[in-house]
Structure formats: structure tokens, C-alpha cells
Amino acid sequence: MPRNLYCWRCDLVLPMLDEDEWAQLEPLLANPIERIKSYREAHGVDLREAHEHAFDEALAFYNALTGFDETNANALWHHRLSDYGPPCTHCGKPLRTPRAKLCAACGRDRDPPLPP
């Protein structure tokens, strides 16, 4: 089940996918050049339109899973829960990575620090 978490790239609290959900979504995002080429050939559209619609299936899947109407397929790449670290003990926002040594949002050191 998706968990709402602050995304520093989007500057919003959004549904983040766990590893099982990500395993279902990731194939719908894979091979972007091939997806765009295939969409273009199948629908006879220009490159801009093909790029705009080649990932509609991935966006629809994310929406069905989360109820959030994401419109940018590239944003889905960073809506994966395992990419983020634990919440900052000072401000509560998630650390940008699991190995982050400080909070990028408030500048505080990670507490407790990572083992060497």
C-alpha cells in the first residue's frame, strides 16, 4: 500500500510506492526510447505527442494504485519509498537518501549518525 511522504523534488507530500508496487510499475517505465518509437509508429503522431502519451499506461497504473493523478511520468521515477531515508529527527522530512548524513531540508546532522 502506498505511503504518503514528502518528495523534495516535487515539493509535495505524495504517495510513494513500496518495492512490490514498484516492481509492477517499473516495467511500464522501462525502455523509454522504444516506448516512444512504438507509440509514434502505432499512432502516426509526431515526436512531441508520442513523448507526451507513451507512458499513459504507467500514469494510469500509478493513479489506480494511489488515487493521485500524476501527469508527469518522469516524476514516477522518484516516487519509490526505498529511495528515501528515515525522517529527520528535527524537521520530520525524509532524508533524501537512505545513506544521507544530514537533512537537506533543515541542514541538521543525521541523528543517530550512520555507522562507519
Order of alpha helices (4+ residues) and beta strands (2+ residues): beta-beta-alpha-alpha-alpha-alpha
